[in-house]
Amino acid sequence: MNKLVITGKKENGEAFRREIAKDIQALDLSERQLSSIDLSPLQNCPKLQWLFLSMNQLTSVDLSPLKNCHNLQHFFLNINQLTSVDLSPLKKCQQLQELVLFGNQLSSVDLSPLENCQQLQILFLSDNQLSTIDLSPLKNCQQLQKLYLHSNQLASVDLSPLENCQQLQEFYLDDSVTILWEQKNLKGRRLSEGLQSLEAKIQQAHQNYLAEKEQQLERQRSEKLRKILSKFQEISLERMGKMLDFTDSDELLDWLLEVPNEFGIQIKDEMIIFTKNLRNGSSEAEIAINNLLKKFEEFERKNRGKKN
């Protein structure tokens, strides 16, 4: 039997029924006033390339049958009433080129199933209620040409995953959204055409990220230094440098040489010796440790200023 039956229900309560062939390549169920739809017959339609469910009243839809539609290229689910959607079945649809979800009520959407969709060219997520979005799954979608994120509830979004999307021509995001670039390196190559208008914001976001990471590293170093001062009487320069995450132990040596003699730090044969007892937990030891930490933080700030 080469015929299958798609069933569902309309908004007015009427039953919906549509007979399709197993070898169907395009299925248009848009503007049918559907409030529910059973897509399970599509698991037997491996040749399906186009699927339209646009402009209905769908509040939910089970996409699991689509995992067998390996040739699906275009999927339209826009202008419905979806508050959530599980895209997991689409990870099997590696020929997917277009995914249209705008005009729903989505508060979140997990894009990780799209990691395998390296042919993806168009992704429309605008006009939803998205408060957060993780674009990292799109870093493998190097054919992406259009990405719409405007008219959502986004406060900020990290655009660094889009650095590899050099074919991106159209990118829409509300001006009120704070742009982040949470990646250590901002490669020297030009941004895609779709991101060029945001270049100044991206550069600033990248600088903010680097500054925050540096400050975070400084805080971590200060905490580690406190532990070192309170536990060791002597320690090798190399070991202390590794514990404080210095890539160059000379940097650590520069700081130690700046520390006044009153703090009782001596350097002998690549060993650092703390002549004062900072390990007894006394109030005097705590004061000495705090003063050393202040000196260390001053050095870190000065050193960061030189780098910038």
Contacts in CASP RR format, 6 or more apart in sequence:
PFRMAT RR
TARGET T0000
AUTHOR 0000-0000-0000
METHOD contacts of the structure
MODEL  1
MNKLVITGKKENGEAFRREIAKDIQALDLSERQLSSIDLSPLQNCPKLQW
LFLSMNQLTSVDLSPLKNCHNLQHFFLNINQLTSVDLSPLKKCQQLQELV
LFGNQLSSVDLSPLENCQQLQILFLSDNQLSTIDLSPLKNCQQLQKLYLH
SNQLASVDLSPLENCQQLQEFYLDDSVTILWEQKNLKGRRLSEGLQSLEA
KIQQAHQNYLAEKEQQLERQRSEKLRKILSKFQEISLERMGKMLDFTDSD
ELLDWLLEVPNEFGIQIKDEMIIFTKNLRNGSSEAEIAINNLLKKFEEFE
RKNRGKKN
2 21 0 8 1.000
2 22 0 8 1.000
2 23 0 8 1.000
3 19 0 8 1.000
3 20 0 8 1.000
3 21 0 8 1.000
3 22 0 8 1.000
4 19 0 8 1.000
4 20 0 8 1.000
4 21 0 8 1.000
4 22 0 8 1.000
4 41 0 8 1.000
4 42 0 8 1.000
4 44 0 8 1.000
4 45 0 8 1.000
5 17 0 8 1.000
5 18 0 8 1.000
5 19 0 8 1.000
5 20 0 8 1.000
5 41 0 8 1.000
6 16 0 8 1.000
6 17 0 8 1.000
6 18 0 8 1.000
6 19 0 8 1.000
6 20 0 8 1.000
6 27 0 8 1.000
6 29 0 8 1.000
6 37 0 8 1.000
6 38 0 8 1.000
6 39 0 8 1.000
6 41 0 8 1.000
6 42 0 8 1.000
7 15 0 8 1.000
7 16 0 8 1.000
7 17 0 8 1.000
7 18 0 8 1.000
7 37 0 8 1.000
7 38 0 8 1.000
8 15 0 8 1.000
8 16 0 8 1.000
8 17 0 8 1.000
8 34 0 8 1.000
8 36 0 8 1.000
8 37 0 8 1.000
8 38 0 8 1.000
9 15 0 8 1.000
9 16 0 8 1.000
9 34 0 8 1.000
9 35 0 8 1.000
9 36 0 8 1.000
10 16 0 8 1.000
10 32 0 8 1.000
10 33 0 8 1.000
10 34 0 8 1.000
10 35 0 8 1.000
11 33 0 8 1.000
11 34 0 8 1.000
11 35 0 8 1.000
11 57 0 8 1.000
12 33 0 8 1.000
13 35 0 8 1.000
16 32 0 8 1.000
16 34 0 8 1.000
16 37 0 8 1.000
18 29 0 8 1.000
20 27 0 8 1.000
20 41 0 8 1.000
20 45 0 8 1.000
22 44 0 8 1.000
22 45 0 8 1.000
23 45 0 8 1.000
23 47 0 8 1.000
24 45 0 8 1.000
24 47 0 8 1.000
24 48 0 8 1.000
25 47 0 8 1.000
25 48 0 8 1.000
25 49 0 8 1.000
25 50 0 8 1.000
26 48 0 8 1.000
26 49 0 8 1.000
26 50 0 8 1.000
26 51 0 8 1.000
26 52 0 8 1.000
27 42 0 8 1.000
27 45 0 8 1.000
27 48 0 8 1.000
27 50 0 8 1.000
27 51 0 8 1.000
27 52 0 8 1.000
28 50 0 8 1.000
28 52 0 8 1.000
29 37 0 8 1.000
29 51 0 8 1.000
29 52 0 8 1.000
29 53 0 8 1.000
29 56 0 8 1.000
30 52 0 8 1.000
30 53 0 8 1.000
30 54 0 8 1.000
30 55 0 8 1.000
30 56 0 8 1.000
30 76 0 8 1.000
31 54 0 8 1.000
31 55 0 8 1.000
31 56 0 8 1.000
32 56 0 8 1.000
33 56 0 8 1.000
33 57 0 8 1.000
34 53 0 8 1.000
34 56 0 8 1.000
34 57 0 8 1.000
34 58 0 8 1.000
35 56 0 8 1.000
35 57 0 8 1.000
35 58 0 8 1.000
35 59 0 8 1.000
36 58 0 8 1.000
36 60 0 8 1.000
37 53 0 8 1.000
37 56 0 8 1.000
37 58 0 8 1.000
37 61 0 8 1.000
38 62 0 8 1.000
39 61 0 8 1.000
39 62 0 8 1.000
39 63 0 8 1.000
39 65 0 8 1.000
39 66 0 8 1.000
40 62 0 8 1.000
40 65 0 8 1.000
41 65 0 8 1.000
42 48 0 8 1.000
42 51 0 8 1.000
42 65 0 8 1.000
42 66 0 8 1.000
42 68 0 8 1.000
42 69 0 8 1.000
43 65 0 8 1.000
43 66 0 8 1.000
43 67 0 8 1.000
43 68 0 8 1.000
43 69 0 8 1.000
44 68 0 8 1.000
45 68 0 8 1.000
45 69 0 8 1.000
46 68 0 8 1.000
46 69 0 8 1.000
46 70 0 8 1.000
46 71 0 8 1.000
47 71 0 8 1.000
48 69 0 8 1.000
48 71 0 8 1.000
48 72 0 8 1.000
49 71 0 8 1.000
49 72 0 8 1.000
49 73 0 8 1.000
49 74 0 8 1.000
49 95 0 8 1.000
50 73 0 8 1.000
50 74 0 8 1.000
51 66 0 8 1.000
51 69 0 8 1.000
51 72 0 8 1.000
51 74 0 8 1.000
51 75 0 8 1.000
51 76 0 8 1.000
52 76 0 8 1.000
53 61 0 8 1.000
53 76 0 8 1.000
53 77 0 8 1.000
53 80 0 8 1.000
54 76 0 8 1.000
54 77 0 8 1.000
54 78 0 8 1.000
54 79 0 8 1.000
54 80 0 8 1.000
54 100 0 8 1.000
55 78 0 8 1.000
55 79 0 8 1.000
55 80 0 8 1.000
56 79 0 8 1.000
56 80 0 8 1.000
57 80 0 8 1.000
57 81 0 8 1.000
58 77 0 8 1.000
58 80 0 8 1.000
58 81 0 8 1.000
58 82 0 8 1.000
59 80 0 8 1.000
59 81 0 8 1.000
59 82 0 8 1.000
59 83 0 8 1.000
60 82 0 8 1.000
60 83 0 8 1.000
60 84 0 8 1.000
61 77 0 8 1.000
61 80 0 8 1.000
61 82 0 8 1.000
61 85 0 8 1.000
62 86 0 8 1.000
63 85 0 8 1.000
63 86 0 8 1.000
63 87 0 8 1.000
63 88 0 8 1.000
63 89 0 8 1.000
63 90 0 8 1.000
64 88 0 8 1.000
64 89 0 8 1.000
65 89 0 8 1.000
66 72 0 8 1.000
66 75 0 8 1.000
66 89 0 8 1.000
66 90 0 8 1.000
66 92 0 8 1.000
66 93 0 8 1.000
67 89 0 8 1.000
67 90 0 8 1.000
67 91 0 8 1.000
67 92 0 8 1.000
67 93 0 8 1.000
68 92 0 8 1.000
69 92 0 8 1.000
69 93 0 8 1.000
70 92 0 8 1.000
70 93 0 8 1.000
70 94 0 8 1.000
70 95 0 8 1.000
71 95 0 8 1.000
72 90 0 8 1.000
72 93 0 8 1.000
72 95 0 8 1.000
72 96 0 8 1.000
73 95 0 8 1.000
73 96 0 8 1.000
73 97 0 8 1.000
73 98 0 8 1.000
73 119 0 8 1.000
74 96 0 8 1.000
74 97 0 8 1.000
74 98 0 8 1.000
75 90 0 8 1.000
75 93 0 8 1.000
75 96 0 8 1.000
75 98 0 8 1.000
75 99 0 8 1.000
75 100 0 8 1.000
76 98 0 8 1.000
76 100 0 8 1.000
77 85 0 8 1.000
77 100 0 8 1.000
77 101 0 8 1.000
77 104 0 8 1.000
78 100 0 8 1.000
78 101 0 8 1.000
78 102 0 8 1.000
78 103 0 8 1.000
78 104 0 8 1.000
78 124 0 8 1.000
79 102 0 8 1.000
79 103 0 8 1.000
79 104 0 8 1.000
80 103 0 8 1.000
80 104 0 8 1.000
81 104 0 8 1.000
81 105 0 8 1.000
82 101 0 8 1.000
82 104 0 8 1.000
82 105 0 8 1.000
82 106 0 8 1.000
83 104 0 8 1.000
83 105 0 8 1.000
83 106 0 8 1.000
83 107 0 8 1.000
83 129 0 8 1.000
84 106 0 8 1.000
84 107 0 8 1.000
84 108 0 8 1.000
84 109 0 8 1.000
85 101 0 8 1.000
85 104 0 8 1.000
85 106 0 8 1.000
85 109 0 8 1.000
86 110 0 8 1.000
87 99 0 8 1.000
87 109 0 8 1.000
87 110 0 8 1.000
87 111 0 8 1.000
87 113 0 8 1.000
87 114 0 8 1.000
88 110 0 8 1.000
88 113 0 8 1.000
89 113 0 8 1.000
90 96 0 8 1.000
90 99 0 8 1.000
90 113 0 8 1.000
90 114 0 8 1.000
90 117 0 8 1.000
91 112 0 8 1.000
91 113 0 8 1.000
91 114 0 8 1.000
91 115 0 8 1.000
91 116 0 8 1.000
91 117 0 8 1.000
92 116 0 8 1.000
93 117 0 8 1.000
94 116 0 8 1.000
94 117 0 8 1.000
94 118 0 8 1.000
94 119 0 8 1.000
95 119 0 8 1.000
96 114 0 8 1.000
96 117 0 8 1.000
96 119 0 8 1.000
96 120 0 8 1.000
97 119 0 8 1.000
97 120 0 8 1.000
97 121 0 8 1.000
97 122 0 8 1.000
97 143 0 8 1.000
98 120 0 8 1.000
98 121 0 8 1.000
98 122 0 8 1.000
98 123 0 8 1.000
99 114 0 8 1.000
99 117 0 8 1.000
99 120 0 8 1.000
99 122 0 8 1.000
99 123 0 8 1.000
99 124 0 8 1.000
100 122 0 8 1.000
100 124 0 8 1.000
101 109 0 8 1.000
101 124 0 8 1.000
101 125 0 8 1.000
101 128 0 8 1.000
102 124 0 8 1.000
102 125 0 8 1.000
102 126 0 8 1.000
102 127 0 8 1.000
102 128 0 8 1.000
102 148 0 8 1.000
103 126 0 8 1.000
103 127 0 8 1.000
103 128 0 8 1.000
104 127 0 8 1.000
104 128 0 8 1.000
105 128 0 8 1.000
105 129 0 8 1.000
106 125 0 8 1.000
106 128 0 8 1.000
106 129 0 8 1.000
106 130 0 8 1.000
107 128 0 8 1.000
107 129 0 8 1.000
107 130 0 8 1.000
107 131 0 8 1.000
107 153 0 8 1.000
108 130 0 8 1.000
108 131 0 8 1.000
108 132 0 8 1.000
108 133 0 8 1.000
109 125 0 8 1.000
109 128 0 8 1.000
109 130 0 8 1.000
109 133 0 8 1.000
110 134 0 8 1.000
111 133 0 8 1.000
111 134 0 8 1.000
111 135 0 8 1.000
111 137 0 8 1.000
111 138 0 8 1.000
112 134 0 8 1.000
112 137 0 8 1.000
113 137 0 8 1.000
114 120 0 8 1.000
114 123 0 8 1.000
114 137 0 8 1.000
114 138 0 8 1.000
114 141 0 8 1.000
115 137 0 8 1.000
115 140 0 8 1.000
116 140 0 8 1.000
117 141 0 8 1.000
118 140 0 8 1.000
118 141 0 8 1.000
118 142 0 8 1.000
118 143 0 8 1.000
119 143 0 8 1.000
120 138 0 8 1.000
120 141 0 8 1.000
120 143 0 8 1.000
120 144 0 8 1.000
121 143 0 8 1.000
121 144 0 8 1.000
121 145 0 8 1.000
121 146 0 8 1.000
121 167 0 8 1.000
122 144 0 8 1.000
122 145 0 8 1.000
122 146 0 8 1.000
123 138 0 8 1.000
123 141 0 8 1.000
123 144 0 8 1.000
123 146 0 8 1.000
123 147 0 8 1.000
123 148 0 8 1.000
124 146 0 8 1.000
124 148 0 8 1.000
125 133 0 8 1.000
125 147 0 8 1.000
125 148 0 8 1.000
125 149 0 8 1.000
125 152 0 8 1.000
126 148 0 8 1.000
126 149 0 8 1.000
126 150 0 8 1.000
126 151 0 8 1.000
126 152 0 8 1.000
126 172 0 8 1.000
127 150 0 8 1.000
127 151 0 8 1.000
127 152 0 8 1.000
128 151 0 8 1.000
128 152 0 8 1.000
129 152 0 8 1.000
129 153 0 8 1.000
130 149 0 8 1.000
130 152 0 8 1.000
130 153 0 8 1.000
130 154 0 8 1.000
131 152 0 8 1.000
131 153 0 8 1.000
131 154 0 8 1.000
131 155 0 8 1.000
132 154 0 8 1.000
133 149 0 8 1.000
133 152 0 8 1.000
133 154 0 8 1.000
133 157 0 8 1.000
134 158 0 8 1.000
135 157 0 8 1.000
135 158 0 8 1.000
135 159 0 8 1.000
135 161 0 8 1.000
135 162 0 8 1.000
136 158 0 8 1.000
136 161 0 8 1.000
137 161 0 8 1.000
138 144 0 8 1.000
138 147 0 8 1.000
138 161 0 8 1.000
138 162 0 8 1.000
138 165 0 8 1.000
139 161 0 8 1.000
139 162 0 8 1.000
139 163 0 8 1.000
139 164 0 8 1.000
139 165 0 8 1.000
140 164 0 8 1.000
141 165 0 8 1.000
142 164 0 8 1.000
142 165 0 8 1.000
142 166 0 8 1.000
142 167 0 8 1.000
143 167 0 8 1.000
144 162 0 8 1.000
144 165 0 8 1.000
144 167 0 8 1.000
144 168 0 8 1.000
145 167 0 8 1.000
145 168 0 8 1.000
145 169 0 8 1.000
145 170 0 8 1.000
146 168 0 8 1.000
146 169 0 8 1.000
146 170 0 8 1.000
146 171 0 8 1.000
147 162 0 8 1.000
147 165 0 8 1.000
147 168 0 8 1.000
147 170 0 8 1.000
147 171 0 8 1.000
147 172 0 8 1.000
148 170 0 8 1.000
148 171 0 8 1.000
148 172 0 8 1.000
149 157 0 8 1.000
149 171 0 8 1.000
149 172 0 8 1.000
149 173 0 8 1.000
149 174 0 8 1.000
149 177 0 8 1.000
150 172 0 8 1.000
150 173 0 8 1.000
150 174 0 8 1.000
151 174 0 8 1.000
152 174 0 8 1.000
154 173 0 8 1.000
154 174 0 8 1.000
154 177 0 8 1.000
155 177 0 8 1.000
155 178 0 8 1.000
156 177 0 8 1.000
156 178 0 8 1.000
156 179 0 8 1.000
156 180 0 8 1.000
157 173 0 8 1.000
157 177 0 8 1.000
157 178 0 8 1.000
157 179 0 8 1.000
157 180 0 8 1.000
158 180 0 8 1.000
158 181 0 8 1.000
158 182 0 8 1.000
159 179 0 8 1.000
159 180 0 8 1.000
159 181 0 8 1.000
159 195 0 8 1.000
159 198 0 8 1.000
159 202 0 8 1.000
159 205 0 8 1.000
160 180 0 8 1.000
160 181 0 8 1.000
160 182 0 8 1.000
160 183 0 8 1.000
162 168 0 8 1.000
162 171 0 8 1.000
162 192 0 8 1.000
162 195 0 8 1.000
163 183 0 8 1.000
163 186 0 8 1.000
163 187 0 8 1.000
163 191 0 8 1.000
165 192 0 8 1.000
166 189 0 8 1.000
166 192 0 8 1.000
167 192 0 8 1.000
168 192 0 8 1.000
168 193 0 8 1.000
168 194 0 8 1.000
168 195 0 8 1.000
169 192 0 8 1.000
169 193 0 8 1.000
169 194 0 8 1.000
170 194 0 8 1.000
171 192 0 8 1.000
171 194 0 8 1.000
171 195 0 8 1.000
171 198 0 8 1.000
173 179 0 8 1.000
173 198 0 8 1.000
178 205 0 8 1.000
179 198 0 8 1.000
179 201 0 8 1.000
179 202 0 8 1.000
179 205 0 8 1.000
180 205 0 8 1.000
180 209 0 8 1.000
181 202 0 8 1.000
181 205 0 8 1.000
181 206 0 8 1.000
181 209 0 8 1.000
182 209 0 8 1.000
183 206 0 8 1.000
183 209 0 8 1.000
184 210 0 8 1.000
184 213 0 8 1.000
186 202 0 8 1.000
186 203 0 8 1.000
186 206 0 8 1.000
190 196 0 8 1.000
191 198 0 8 1.000
191 199 0 8 1.000
191 202 0 8 1.000
195 202 0 8 1.000
214 304 0 8 1.000
217 245 0 8 1.000
218 297 0 8 1.000
218 300 0 8 1.000
218 304 0 8 1.000
220 245 0 8 1.000
221 244 0 8 1.000
221 245 0 8 1.000
221 296 0 8 1.000
221 300 0 8 1.000
222 293 0 8 1.000
222 296 0 8 1.000
222 297 0 8 1.000
224 243 0 8 1.000
224 244 0 8 1.000
224 245 0 8 1.000
225 244 0 8 1.000
225 292 0 8 1.000
225 293 0 8 1.000
225 296 0 8 1.000
226 289 0 8 1.000
226 293 0 8 1.000
228 235 0 8 1.000
228 240 0 8 1.000
228 243 0 8 1.000
228 244 0 8 1.000
229 274 0 8 1.000
229 278 0 8 1.000
229 289 0 8 1.000
229 292 0 8 1.000
230 278 0 8 1.000
230 279 0 8 1.000
230 281 0 8 1.000
230 285 0 8 1.000
230 289 0 8 1.000
231 279 0 8 1.000
232 274 0 8 1.000
232 279 0 8 1.000
233 273 0 8 1.000
233 274 0 8 1.000
233 277 0 8 1.000
233 279 0 8 1.000
234 271 0 8 1.000
234 272 0 8 1.000
234 273 0 8 1.000
234 274 0 8 1.000
235 271 0 8 1.000
235 272 0 8 1.000
236 270 0 8 1.000
236 271 0 8 1.000
236 272 0 8 1.000
237 249 0 8 1.000
237 252 0 8 1.000
237 253 0 8 1.000
237 267 0 8 1.000
237 270 0 8 1.000
237 271 0 8 1.000
237 272 0 8 1.000
238 249 0 8 1.000
238 270 0 8 1.000
240 252 0 8 1.000
240 272 0 8 1.000
241 249 0 8 1.000
241 252 0 8 1.000
244 252 0 8 1.000
246 252 0 8 1.000
251 303 0 8 1.000
253 267 0 8 1.000
254 299 0 8 1.000
255 295 0 8 1.000
255 296 0 8 1.000
255 299 0 8 1.000
256 265 0 8 1.000
256 267 0 8 1.000
256 272 0 8 1.000
257 267 0 8 1.000
258 295 0 8 1.000
258 299 0 8 1.000
259 265 0 8 1.000
259 292 0 8 1.000
259 295 0 8 1.000
263 276 0 8 1.000
263 288 0 8 1.000
263 291 0 8 1.000
263 292 0 8 1.000
263 295 0 8 1.000
264 274 0 8 1.000
264 275 0 8 1.000
264 276 0 8 1.000
265 272 0 8 1.000
265 273 0 8 1.000
265 274 0 8 1.000
265 275 0 8 1.000
266 272 0 8 1.000
266 273 0 8 1.000
266 275 0 8 1.000
267 273 0 8 1.000
276 285 0 8 1.000
276 288 0 8 1.000
277 285 0 8 1.000
278 285 0 8 1.000
278 288 0 8 1.000
278 289 0 8 1.000
279 285 0 8 1.000
END
